[in-house]
Structures are given as structure tokens and as C-alpha cells.
Amino acid sequence: MVFAYKAFNKDLTCTKGSGTFQYETGMWFEEKTANCAQNGFHAASNPLDCLTYYPDMENSRYFEVMCDGDIDEDGRDSRLSCTKIFLSRELDAQDFVAETLKYIRRHPNMPDSSNICREHGQVKTGQKCVIVRGKRPIARGPVGTWVGFVKEKEDSPEIDHISMVFVNGSRDGEQESWFDDYGRFVEPPEGAD
């Protein structure tokens, strides 16, 4: 059995084959075969990869899931397909960022997900969080969102530290202020609006 992450529409449906499948919490679902992009129940080892398939966090739900039975991986991001799946825990934005940072900590040398910003990033419309990785990572987002930071050592891509910041205000009446991995306000990066 492996733990992974899965995204759904608000009503816990998601695309399955050529149709839609209705999931429920508290029960196992089972399929006969599992082949990525063909059949089985799909999930991802990296929570961020769920955003590739369900990017609108305002209209999606995210769960930690247990995958069992036959498990197939095809090397496209961290997706997998399994013959048995159980929705074990729903993730809010804070949980989503925390689980993502745990994944990065366990896999520090994996190529960055397309959903990681390098050096600076901002929470996009429809999102509730952003992950920024770099030597001096900075970010901004509206009040009520979360930012995950992965700070690398100055002389290598090795991780120096990881942190999370909850956006609870801005500096000098700005709509959205830039801040660093310790939550301190900083100047915007060159070329930022």
C-alpha cells in the first residue's frame, strides 16, 4: 500500500476513462486493472502534480489517498494508477502546502514540478497557495493564502530549509506585498508589477 494524493471536482467526481466516476469517503473502490492514462484509479505521489489535472483550487477538492492492489507508474510526473483506492483525508490549503513540502524534503533532487516557481512566485487567481524554490525565494499572495518556501544553499541546489507562511496582511496598504521565507516584507523582484 502507498499513500498518494488525488484531486476531485467539488462533488467528489472526477474524469475516469471516457466518463465521470463518483467517489465517496469512508469506503474502498476497486478496479480490475491499472494502467496509467488507460484504466484504474489515478493519483499522484507529489501533491503538486494534482494541480496539473485540477488546477482551480476554488472549485476542486484534494485528498490524501491510500492506493493498493496493482500499482502502475508511467514516468509522467508522479502520477500512478492503482486497482484499489481509499480517500483517507481531505486537505485544506495549509495541509496541501505541508504535504508538498514533506514530499520535496523526502525527494530533494527530483526535478521541479511544473507547479513550482523558481526564485519568486505569486498565488494565482483560483489558487490558495504557491510553492517557491530558490536561493532567495520570495512570494506574494492575497490575504488568506499560503506560501511554501524551499530555500537552497547559496553554493548548491541542496535544501537549506523549508518554511510555510500564511498571508495575513500587507505592507503600507499595498494590495499584495512581497515577503521572504521568514514572512518578512521585501522589495518586489525586478520586472514585477
Secondary structure, DSSP 4 states (H G I P E B T S, - for coil): -EEEEEEEETTSEEEETTEEEE--TTSEEE-S--BTTTBSEEEESSGGGHHHH---GGGEEEEEEEEEEEEEE-SSTTEEEEEEEEEEEEE-HHHHHHHHHHHHHHSTTSPPPTTEEEEEEEPPTT-SEEEEEEEEEEEE--TT-EEEEEEEPTTSSSEEEEEEEE----STT-SS-EEETTS-EEPPPTT--
